[in-house]
Each structure stands twice: as structure tokens, then as C-alpha cells.
């Protein structure tokens, strides 16, 4: 029985590991060797949410119901939550990604840059995690990332996919969905410059 349990635990561990990695689909990091700065953009094209694969409208409707179900909450509380959700989506998630990627790079990754190459991050699936007092579950992010020539975006020099990247466990906004999701963007930034990137720099 112990042997069976051990095998099952190892199988679960392997699945988790595989889902928390980046995979190079095409191209390579060779382009990066003579660069000093990379432009970064974030987009949400048909992003799905939670295990139910809700659209954003469906997810927000569910959150609205959950918030207003609390007798202590009002529409004002919902509007405040929605305002923060939109703020994180429009600016904070990208800031957290940049924080993660720049913590491991001598090359500067920045938004609104005039760099030769642009990294476009397309968020495909987001699991918001949960928080319950002293315990919580980190968010997860599946994304499609392409490095293109800034002046000619049809030329893709690198295509990378991140599969259910588990977010960093804590930040100042971790108790809220958008804070946990921000942690997943930060973790994805850190993972982006992995083994393939280091191998390219050694060439």
C-alpha cells in the first residue's frame, strides 16, 4: 500500500511540475544576445477564467453575485472592487510581470519602449485562487508569449507558452483576486528567462 501511495504521489507531483513550466513552441532566445531593452505588451484576447472556463463577463457577474450576497456589502463595495479589477488589468499585471522578468535579467524589459523587439503576452486562462484568513491558494496563469519585431509584428522570433504558472505566494494585495493574479504574472516573468535564455547567452 505504501508503495502504491508513493507512486501516486510521484505521478501527481510530475503532473503539477509539467503544468508549472514554460515551453518554447518555435524560435529561440538567440535574438536577445545583442539587445539592451525589450518592449513588453499585455493583452487579454478571449481570456477564460477559473476551472469553469468562464468569459470575463461571466466571471465578473459571478463575483458581483458573491459580493452582494454578503448583507454587509453594497453596490458601492462592488463598484470599488470592479474599479480595482480594471486598474490591475490595465496596468498592475504588466508591472508585476516586469518586476518578475527584470529580477533575473541584465536586459531591461519595459512597457512603451522603442526597442527593436516586443514581447506580447496574451493571457489565455486565469485561475484566481482563493484566500481564507491565514491560508490561501495562489493564482495560476496560462499565457501565450511571442517576441516580434516592433516595426513588423508579423515577424515572430520566439513563441513561448506558459502552462498554469503558479503565482508567488504573497504580495500586499494577495487577499484579493487581482492581487493573487498579479502574483501569477510576476512568477511568469521570472520563468520567462529560464534555461533556454541562459543557454542563448552562453553561445
C-alpha positions in Angstrom: 0.0 0.0 0.0 2.8 2.4 0.9 4.4 1.7 -2.5 1.2 2.5 -4.3 0.7 5.7 -2.4 4.3 6.7 -3.2 3.8 6.1 -6.9 0.5 8.1 -6.9 2.2 11.0 -5.1 5.1 11.0 -7.6 2.6 11.0 -10.5 0.7 13.9 -9.1 4.0 15.7 -8.5 5.0 15.2 -12.1 1.7 16.5 -13.4 2.0 19.6 -11.2 5.6 20.2 -12.4 4.6 19.9 -16.0 1.8 22.4 -15.6 4.1 24.9 -14.0 6.6 25.3 -16.8 7.2 27.3 -19.9 7.6 25.6 -23.3 9.3 27.0 -26.4 7.0 26.4 -29.3 9.2 28.0 -32.0 12.2 30.2 -32.5 14.9 30.8 -29.8 16.3 33.3 -27.4 19.3 33.9 -29.8 17.9 37.3 -30.8 18.4 38.6 -27.2 22.2 38.5 -27.0 22.8 41.9 -28.5 19.8 43.6 -27.1 19.7 46.1 -24.1 16.0 46.6 -23.9 12.8 44.7 -24.8 9.4 46.3 -25.2 6.5 44.4 -23.4 2.8 44.5 -24.1 0.0 42.6 -22.3 -3.4 41.7 -23.9 -6.4 39.7 -22.9 -7.9 38.2 -26.1 -10.8 35.9 -25.1 -9.3 35.1 -21.7 -11.0 32.4 -19.8 -11.4 32.2 -16.0 -11.5 29.5 -13.4 -11.9 25.8 -13.9 -15.3 26.5 -15.5 -13.7 28.4 -18.3 -15.9 31.5 -17.9 -15.6 34.5 -20.1 -14.6 37.7 -18.2 -18.2 38.9 -18.3 -19.4 35.6 -16.7 -16.6 35.7 -14.1 -17.5 39.3 -13.1 -21.2 38.5 -12.9 -20.4 35.7 -10.5 -18.1 37.9 -8.4 -20.8 40.6 -8.3 -23.3 38.0 -7.0 -20.9 36.7 -4.4 -20.1 40.2 -3.1 -23.7 41.4 -3.0 -24.8 38.2 -1.3 -23.0 39.5 1.8 -25.5 41.6 3.8 -22.7 43.9 4.8 -21.8 44.8 1.2 -23.5 47.3 -1.0 -23.3 48.3 -4.7 -20.7 50.8 -3.7 -18.5 48.0 -2.5 -19.0 46.2 -5.8 -18.1 49.3 -7.8 -14.9 49.7 -5.7 -13.9 46.1 -6.3 -14.6 46.5 -10.0 -12.5 49.6 -10.2 -9.6 47.8 -8.7 -10.1 44.8 -11.0 -9.9 47.2 -14.0 -6.9 49.0 -12.6 -4.9 45.8 -12.2 -5.9 44.6 -15.6 -4.9 47.9 -17.3 -1.6 48.5 -15.5 -0.7 46.4 -12.4 -0.5 43.0 -14.0 2.1 44.2 -16.5 4.0 45.9 -13.7 4.2 42.7 -11.8 5.4 40.8 -14.9 8.1 43.4 -15.4 9.1 43.0 -11.8 9.5 39.3 -12.2 11.4 39.3 -15.5 13.7 42.2 -14.6 14.7 40.5 -11.3 16.6 37.9 -13.4 17.8 39.9 -16.4 20.6 42.3 -17.3 18.4 43.3 -20.3 15.7 45.8 -19.4 12.1 44.8 -20.1 9.8 47.8 -20.2 6.4 48.9 -21.5 6.1 51.7 -24.0 9.7 51.2 -25.1 11.1 51.9 -28.6 13.1 48.7 -28.5 13.7 46.6 -31.7 11.7 43.7 -30.3 8.4 43.5 -28.4 7.2 40.7 -26.1 3.5 40.3 -26.4 1.9 38.4 -23.5 -1.6 37.1 -24.3 -3.4 35.8 -21.1 -5.3 32.8 -22.2 -6.6 31.3 -18.9 -6.6 32.6 -15.3 -7.4 30.8 -12.1 -7.8 33.4 -9.4 -7.0 31.2 -6.4 -8.6 31.9 -3.0 -7.9 33.4 0.4 -9.4 32.3 3.7 -7.9 34.1 6.6 -4.4 32.5 7.4 -4.5 30.2 4.4 -4.8 30.8 0.6 -4.3 29.3 -2.8 -2.1 31.1 -5.3 -3.5 32.1 -8.7 -2.4 30.3 -11.9 -1.8 31.8 -15.4 -1.7 30.2 -18.8 -0.3 32.5 -21.4 0.9 32.7 -25.0 4.0 34.8 -25.4 5.5 36.0 -28.7 8.5 38.1 -29.3 8.1 40.1 -32.5 9.9 42.8 -34.4 8.4 46.0 -33.1 8.3 47.6 -36.6 7.0 44.4 -38.2 4.9 42.4 -35.8 4.3 39.7 -38.4 7.9 38.5 -37.9 7.9 36.3 -34.8 11.4 35.4 -33.5 10.2 33.5 -30.4 7.0 31.8 -29.3 6.7 30.5 -25.8 3.7 29.1 -23.8 3.3 29.1 -20.1 1.0 26.4 -18.7 -0.8 27.1 -15.4 2.2 29.0 -13.9 1.6 29.1 -10.1 1.8 32.6 -8.7 4.1 33.9 -6.0 2.6 33.1 -2.6 2.3 36.6 -1.1 2.1 40.3 -2.0 0.3 43.3 -0.4 -2.9 42.6 -2.3 -2.9 38.8 -2.0 -6.2 38.7 -0.1 -7.9 39.9 -3.3 -8.3 38.1 -6.6 -6.5 40.7 -8.5 -3.6 40.6 -6.1 -3.2 36.8 -6.4 -3.4 37.1 -10.2 -0.7 39.7 -10.1 1.5 37.2 -8.4 1.0 34.7 -11.3 2.1 37.4 -13.7 5.2 38.0 -11.6 6.0 34.3 -11.5 5.6 34.0 -15.2 8.0 36.9 -15.7 10.6 35.1 -13.6 10.0 31.8 -15.5 10.3 33.5 -18.9 14.1 33.8 -18.6 14.8 30.1 -17.9 17.2 27.5 -19.2 16.8 28.4 -22.9 17.6 32.1 -22.2 20.7 31.2 -20.3 21.8 28.8 -23.0 21.5 31.5 -25.6 23.6 33.9 -23.6 26.4 31.3 -23.3 26.7 30.8 -27.1 
